[in-house]
Amino acid sequence: MFAIRLSPVLLAGLLAAFFARAEDAPFAAKAEHVVLVVWDGMRPDFIRADTTPVLHALATRGTFFGNNHSVYITSTEVNGTAIATGCYPGRTGILANVEFRPDIHPFHPVATEHPQSCRRGDEVRAGKYVRVPTLAEIVQRAGHRTAIAGTKPVALLHDRGLDRAASHGSTVLFAGKSNPPAALAPITAALGKFPSYPDVETLSPNTAQNAWTARALTEQLWRDGVPKFSTLWLGDPDFSQHLTMPGSPTALAAMADSDAALGTVLTALRAKGVLEKTNIFIVSDHGFSTVDWAVDLSGALKKAGFTTVRAYTKEPQPGEILQVALGGSTAFYIPGRDPELVKKLVAFLQATNYAGPIFTRTALPGTFAMQAARIDSPDSPDVLLSFRWQDEKNANGVPGLLAAEGRRNNYGTHASLSRYDIHNTLVAAGPDIRAGFRDTLPTANVDVAPTILHRLGIPGADQMDGRILREALAGVEVAAPQPETKTLEVSTPTAVGTWRQYLKITTLGDHTYLDEGNSGPVPK
Ligand SMILES: [Zn+2]
């Protein structure tokens, strides 16, 4: 990079500037608005001129982040919260899409994005269901209006506050519902009700719901002007890739839908005369894999003498393991955190050929501590399994195959430590974003919020885990430090040989990025 010709003193100054806090840096943003568009489950290798012309043009015109990372567990609610807060799951408290939280429901695992989970979670945790503030909350506290619109309920995690008095008229739309509730009537009067999905038998993308949500944002929530900060969360291509698999005709049609919705956003910004004053970020929550090995994990556990349940019906009894399937990962909760049972379960998993990396609260031999993936929290499960994956291609020629709990093969899922689930989409364009730039430094979903706050000139970025993506900011001269990649490996003898698992991690200054993890020897 350009740093090699600089004197050591100047280089040190530039490196200091790279990690400088938002508040210290002299800065004059040109943009007055930020719009964040999430394409759920969008793999970056599908950004192409033929499949997604609008996104491809933005990635070419602005900055394409070529090494972006989803956070583990690579699923929607976890990354929705990481994107909204700039923090890892261990700090946000949202560790999975479905979690056992006895203070929210004593017996059943709960969907973390469900309005009831959010409400009850905030009740029992003094408003800290998500433990750190979200971008929408921070922007509202700074005195501005926000508009969040999602085809999926994950949007609620971005702005779940029930007290709207100090929200400056901010609205959140989530799967056709709204907060405040009264905001919905004028939208449905203009656009009709939130459409229902036709039928999974049709194998069609979720076209109508995504188009409705994009119009609700651009035509209704932006009716009286574009707010300081907006989010549009599109449910595709995730929905269509689950329904079929990555690269299918349905998945490609879903990307065309999301591209059209992105076009709707750009057209609306241009019509309102603010396109040149808006920084746009397009991100996906996670990547995607194809399941080629459906594992009957509870059947195997039963055969091995374990007692597992999917939900309790009464107070958990000793030995009764709660097993929560999360796609490419499975979480296990053990009554009383019984250390002997944890050990037995881990030994069982380490003797299978479908287990990938295993995490335990106590870092048992041959496992990683939860902290290694930044999922350590009082609510962490006792054992977390990420399934094994490989590079091979699916029937559509798309690489990334995965084992997962299920009854059938050849469908799409995610939530593992596969590099295809972790590496995801991030594109930015606008007056404050470098033009025609391909960022090769490691970046992550947690870096989006601090970068957006910095661009809006609102303090708070230094409270977040992520970094400001300075290398992608127009007019900012900074030397980037050299990223360093290393591998953590643990092993332990088992009944069938030696168990090995690894995590590949890249560090950039004091920021770390989890690249991938699998079982078996470290790949060359
Ligand atoms: Zn998702």
Residues whose N, C-alpha, C, O or C-beta is under 5 A from the ligand:
A	BS01	ZN	D40 G41 S75 T76 D238 D285
